[in-house]
């Protein structure tokens, strides 16, 4: 139970850092602090400027996230019920979280060049996925685990949907890199290509991932008596994705106001985490997902 709480805290921190990192870019605060780890040369704390407060606040939260990831790795190594691969995954999540600090430094030093900023965000997404897998493994360590409830072929389709979901996240990140929210305020910041073609690529990625997810959900619907919780989790993922898609359409037609884009990014991270959880449960279901169990 102790590791489960720490693992859930790690998931929450990694989701929140994706949200605050997006807020830094969308409010043009990426260069609010031009030095690292302090804000300005000779002044470690931010001045009375909201751009500096937003950027520095994101750095502080990054430090908290590193501490939580370190705690998760330590507790995982001392949890005998966890398999060795899960303990190693906890160490990898901590190492990746720690690597975000120099990557953030590099983003500032390169004046927010889009490949560095995009890598910063995508690494956060991969770390969030790892933390979700760890939390589910901790949940299974407490309550027990089942053999897979669906055939191997369907599990492979689910895995393909997760890969398509990652592609959706990547194309969304690239679309942001081509959009108006460069993160640097009045300063010129390098952008990737033009926005409209990348929006179409992003929409195409949704068109690829959507049918696979509907197919898996249809199978679970036909056999929902075996695991209503698994079917419910799939429905929750689909519901989040539909809300995310609607907000994406609204924000585009409204010319990308940053508060809507921030909601879009936060939902994207939530959809990604929920999708990873769903596919993980397809492969390694906790005992509580069996029909008739609480």
Backbone torsions as a table, in degrees:
resi	resn	phi	psi	omega
1	UNK	NA	-34.7	180.0
2	UNK	-62.5	-45.4	-180.0
3	UNK	-68.0	-34.9	179.2
4	UNK	-59.3	-43.3	179.3
5	UNK	-63.7	-42.7	179.2
6	UNK	-66.0	-40.3	179.9
7	UNK	-63.7	-40.6	177.9
8	UNK	-66.6	-37.7	176.4
9	UNK	-63.2	-37.5	178.0
10	UNK	-65.2	-41.9	176.8
11	UNK	-59.9	-46.8	-178.7
12	UNK	-62.5	-43.3	-178.5
13	UNK	-66.2	-40.7	-178.7
14	UNK	-71.0	-32.2	173.9
15	UNK	-69.0	-42.6	-177.8
16	UNK	-65.7	-36.8	-179.6
17	UNK	-68.6	-29.8	173.5
18	UNK	-65.7	-38.5	-179.1
19	UNK	-69.2	-45.9	-179.3
20	UNK	-70.5	-32.7	175.2
21	UNK	-63.1	-40.1	175.9
22	UNK	-65.2	-38.7	178.7
23	UNK	-61.6	-37.8	177.3
24	UNK	-57.9	-47.0	-177.6
25	UNK	-70.9	-43.8	-172.5
26	UNK	-71.9	-24.2	177.9
27	UNK	-96.0	13.0	-179.7
28	UNK	59.1	37.9	-177.5
29	UNK	-106.4	8.7	-176.1
30	UNK	-60.4	-29.6	177.5
31	UNK	-110.0	25.5	178.2
32	UNK	-66.1	-28.3	173.6
33	UNK	-124.4	115.5	-174.7
34	UNK	-90.2	-3.7	178.2
35	UNK	-121.8	169.9	-176.2
36	UNK	-150.1	137.2	2.5
37	UNK	-81.1	-15.9	175.5
38	UNK	-72.5	170.0	-174.4
39	UNK	-79.0	-51.8	179.2
40	UNK	-131.9	159.7	-179.2
41	UNK	-60.7	120.3	-178.7
42	UNK	83.2	-4.4	-179.7
43	UNK	-135.6	90.5	-175.8
44	UNK	-65.3	-30.0	-179.9
45	UNK	-93.9	152.6	-177.7
46	UNK	-69.0	149.3	174.5
47	UNK	-77.0	-178.5	-178.6
48	UNK	-79.7	70.6	-179.9
49	UNK	-142.3	128.0	-171.5
50	UNK	-68.2	-27.6	175.4
51	UNK	-62.3	-42.9	179.8
52	UNK	-66.9	-39.9	179.4
53	UNK	-63.5	-41.0	-179.5
54	UNK	-65.8	-47.1	179.8
55	UNK	-64.9	-44.6	-178.6
56	UNK	-68.4	-36.5	176.9
57	UNK	-61.5	-38.2	176.5
58	UNK	-64.2	-37.7	177.8
59	UNK	-66.3	-41.3	178.8
60	UNK	-62.7	-44.6	178.1
61	UNK	-63.1	-34.8	175.8
62	UNK	-60.9	-39.4	177.0
63	UNK	-64.1	-41.0	177.2
64	UNK	-63.7	-40.8	-180.0
65	UNK	-63.6	-40.5	176.8
66	UNK	-61.6	-43.6	-179.8
67	UNK	-62.8	-41.8	179.6
68	UNK	-66.4	-41.1	178.6
69	UNK	-64.4	-38.0	176.6
70	UNK	-64.1	-44.5	178.4
71	UNK	-60.5	-41.6	179.1
72	UNK	-62.3	-41.4	179.6
73	UNK	-65.0	-41.0	-179.8
74	UNK	-66.6	-47.2	-178.8
75	UNK	-65.9	-37.8	178.5
76	UNK	-61.0	-40.8	-179.1
77	UNK	-65.8	-19.7	-179.2
78	UNK	-104.9	7.5	179.7
79	UNK	-101.8	102.8	-174.3
80	UNK	-65.1	-27.1	-177.2
81	UNK	-71.7	-16.1	-179.9
82	UNK	-81.8	138.9	174.3
83	UNK	-67.5	160.5	-176.9
84	UNK	-59.7	-37.9	-178.3
85	UNK	-63.5	-34.2	179.3
86	UNK	-69.5	-38.4	176.6
87	UNK	-63.4	-39.5	177.8
88	UNK	-69.2	-36.2	176.9
89	UNK	-62.7	-39.8	178.4
90	UNK	-61.3	-39.6	177.2
91	UNK	-65.8	-40.8	179.9
92	UNK	-64.8	-39.3	177.7
93	UNK	-63.7	-41.0	176.9
94	UNK	-63.5	-45.5	-179.1
95	UNK	-61.1	-41.4	178.4
96	UNK	-66.8	-38.5	177.5
97	UNK	-64.8	-39.9	177.0
98	UNK	-65.3	-36.5	-179.9
99	UNK	-66.4	-19.1	178.9
100	UNK	-65.3	-27.7	-179.2
101	UNK	-63.8	-55.5	177.2
102	UNK	-64.8	-28.2	177.6
103	UNK	-67.9	-38.9	175.1
104	UNK	-64.7	-39.4	175.8
105	UNK	-60.0	-43.3	-180.0
106	UNK	-64.8	-35.9	179.0
107	UNK	-62.0	-42.1	179.1
108	UNK	-68.3	-44.0	-177.1
109	UNK	-67.4	-25.0	177.8
110	UNK	-96.1	13.3	-179.3
111	UNK	56.3	45.0	172.8
112	UNK	60.8	44.0	174.9
113	UNK	-62.3	138.2	-169.3
114	UNK	-61.2	-35.8	180.0
115	UNK	-63.0	-35.7	-179.2
116	UNK	-71.7	-44.0	-179.8
117	UNK	-64.6	-41.7	179.2
118	UNK	-64.4	-41.4	178.4
119	UNK	-63.2	-37.2	178.2
120	UNK	-58.2	-46.9	-178.3
121	UNK	-70.9	-44.4	-176.4
122	UNK	-67.9	-33.9	174.5
123	UNK	-63.6	-39.3	176.3
124	UNK	-58.8	-41.1	-179.7
125	UNK	-64.9	-41.4	178.8
126	UNK	-66.1	-38.9	178.4
127	UNK	-67.0	-38.3	176.9
128	UNK	-61.9	-41.6	177.9
129	UNK	-61.3	-45.0	178.3
130	UNK	-61.0	-39.9	179.5
131	UNK	-66.5	-36.6	178.0
132	UNK	-64.4	-44.7	178.2
133	UNK	-60.2	-41.9	178.8
134	UNK	-63.5	-41.8	-179.8
135	UNK	-63.1	-40.2	178.5
136	UNK	-68.4	-36.5	177.8
137	UNK	-67.2	-37.2	176.2
138	UNK	-65.5	-38.8	177.8
139	UNK	-62.6	-41.5	178.2
140	UNK	-68.3	-33.5	178.9
141	UNK	-64.9	-29.0	179.5
142	UNK	-81.7	-46.6	-172.3
143	UNK	-106.4	-2.3	-178.6
144	UNK	96.4	164.6	-176.5
145	UNK	-132.9	152.7	179.3
146	UNK	-107.5	166.6	164.3
147	UNK	-71.4	155.9	-179.1
148	UNK	-53.2	141.0	-176.9
149	UNK	-91.7	-7.4	-178.5
150	UNK	-128.5	159.4	-178.2
151	UNK	-64.2	160.3	-179.8
152	UNK	-58.2	-39.8	-178.3
153	UNK	-60.7	-40.9	179.8
154	UNK	-70.3	-35.9	177.0
155	UNK	-62.7	-37.4	177.8
156	UNK	-67.5	-38.0	175.3
157	UNK	-62.1	-42.0	177.5
158	UNK	-60.2	-40.9	177.6
159	UNK	-63.4	-40.2	177.4
160	UNK	-63.9	-37.3	177.1
161	UNK	-63.9	-38.7	177.7
162	UNK	-64.0	-40.6	177.3
163	UNK	-63.1	-42.2	177.1
164	UNK	-64.4	-35.2	176.2
165	UNK	-63.7	-38.4	176.3
166	UNK	-65.5	-39.8	176.5
167	UNK	-61.6	-37.4	177.1
168	UNK	-63.0	-39.9	178.9
169	UNK	-67.5	-41.2	179.5
170	UNK	-63.5	-47.0	-179.0
171	UNK	-66.2	-33.9	175.1
172	UNK	-64.8	-38.9	177.0
173	UNK	-64.2	-40.9	179.1
174	UNK	-68.2	-36.2	176.7
175	UNK	-63.7	-39.9	176.0
176	UNK	-62.6	-38.8	-180.0
177	UNK	-65.3	-22.2	178.8
178	UNK	-97.0	-5.5	-173.6
179	UNK	-86.7	-172.7	-174.6
180	UNK	-77.8	-14.6	-175.5
181	UNK	-93.7	80.9	-176.0
182	UNK	-74.7	-26.6	179.6
183	UNK	96.9	-8.4	-174.3
184	UNK	-108.8	9.5	178.8
185	UNK	68.3	-131.3	-177.2
186	UNK	-76.0	-16.3	-178.1
187	UNK	-75.9	144.3	179.1
188	UNK	-69.9	129.6	178.3
189	UNK	-125.8	134.2	-178.3
190	UNK	-60.8	133.9	178.7
191	UNK	-119.5	162.1	179.0
192	UNK	-97.9	114.6	168.5
193	UNK	51.6	-154.9	178.8
194	UNK	-107.0	153.4	-173.1
195	UNK	-67.5	-48.9	-169.1
196	UNK	-60.5	-46.5	178.8
197	UNK	-60.3	-36.2	-179.6
198	UNK	-72.5	-29.1	173.7
199	UNK	-63.5	-39.5	178.4
200	UNK	-66.8	-38.2	176.5
201	UNK	-63.4	-41.3	178.8
202	UNK	-62.5	-42.9	178.8
203	UNK	-65.6	-37.0	178.1
204	UNK	-63.9	-37.6	177.8
205	UNK	-63.1	-37.3	176.2
206	UNK	-64.7	-39.9	178.9
207	UNK	-64.5	-28.3	178.5
208	UNK	-79.0	-43.1	-175.4
209	UNK	-76.3	-31.6	-175.7
210	UNK	-59.1	-52.8	-177.3
211	UNK	-59.0	-38.3	178.6
212	UNK	-62.2	-43.4	178.8
213	UNK	-64.3	-40.1	178.4
214	UNK	-65.1	-38.0	178.4
215	UNK	-61.6	-47.7	179.3
216	UNK	-61.7	-42.7	-179.1
217	UNK	-65.8	-37.8	177.4
218	UNK	-61.8	-40.8	177.0
219	UNK	-62.0	-46.0	-178.9
220	UNK	-66.2	-34.1	178.5
221	UNK	-64.0	-39.7	-179.5
222	UNK	-69.0	-21.0	-178.2
223	UNK	-125.8	32.4	-173.8
224	UNK	-68.1	-17.7	177.4
225	UNK	-64.2	-23.6	-179.8
226	UNK	-76.2	-36.4	178.2
227	UNK	-155.2	90.2	178.2
228	UNK	-66.0	-30.2	179.6
229	UNK	-66.6	-39.6	178.8
230	UNK	-65.5	-43.0	176.4
231	UNK	-63.2	-41.0	178.6
232	UNK	-63.5	-38.8	177.4
233	UNK	-64.2	-41.8	177.2
234	UNK	-62.0	-41.2	176.8
235	UNK	-62.5	-38.9	179.4
236	UNK	-63.5	-41.6	177.9
237	UNK	-62.2	-45.7	179.5
238	UNK	-62.2	-42.3	179.0
239	UNK	-60.9	-45.2	177.2
240	UNK	-60.5	-40.8	-178.8
241	UNK	-65.8	-38.5	178.9
242	UNK	-66.0	-42.3	176.4
243	UNK	-63.0	-43.0	178.7
244	UNK	-60.1	-42.7	179.6
245	UNK	-64.9	-42.1	179.7
246	UNK	-62.7	-44.6	179.7
247	UNK	-65.7	-37.3	176.8
248	UNK	-60.4	-41.2	178.6
249	UNK	-67.3	-42.8	-179.4
250	UNK	-64.1	-44.3	-177.7
251	UNK	-64.5	-35.7	179.7
252	UNK	-67.6	-43.7	-179.2
253	UNK	-71.8	-22.7	178.0
254	UNK	-90.5	9.2	178.4
255	UNK	66.6	37.9	168.6
256	UNK	57.8	56.7	171.6
257	UNK	-66.2	137.8	-168.7
258	UNK	-63.8	-32.9	178.3
259	UNK	-62.6	-38.5	178.0
260	UNK	-68.0	-39.1	178.4
261	UNK	-63.7	-37.3	178.7
262	UNK	-64.1	-42.1	176.0
263	UNK	-61.8	-40.8	179.4
264	UNK	-60.8	-43.9	179.3
265	UNK	-66.5	-44.3	178.9
266	UNK	-60.8	-41.2	177.5
267	UNK	-68.4	-35.8	178.0
268	UNK	-60.5	-43.0	178.1
269	UNK	-65.1	-38.5	179.0
270	UNK	-67.8	-41.3	177.4
271	UNK	-61.9	-43.5	179.6
272	UNK	-61.5	-46.7	179.5
273	UNK	-62.6	-42.3	180.0
274	UNK	-66.6	-38.1	178.8
275	UNK	-65.4	-43.3	177.4
276	UNK	-61.3	-42.0	178.1
277	UNK	-61.8	-44.2	-179.1
278	UNK	-61.3	-47.7	-178.8
279	UNK	-67.8	-35.7	176.5
280	UNK	-62.2	-41.7	179.5
281	UNK	-68.2	-31.5	174.9
282	UNK	-58.8	-38.7	-176.3
283	UNK	-89.4	-37.6	-175.5
284	UNK	-135.3	73.5	-175.2
285	UNK	-72.1	134.0	170.8
286	UNK	-63.8	155.7	-177.5
287	UNK	-60.2	-29.9	-177.0
288	UNK	-68.8	-11.2	179.8
289	UNK	-83.6	-5.6	176.9
290	UNK	-73.8	137.7	-179.9
291	UNK	-57.3	136.1	178.2
292	UNK	93.2	-9.2	178.8
293	UNK	-101.0	147.5	-179.1
294	UNK	-78.8	NA	NA
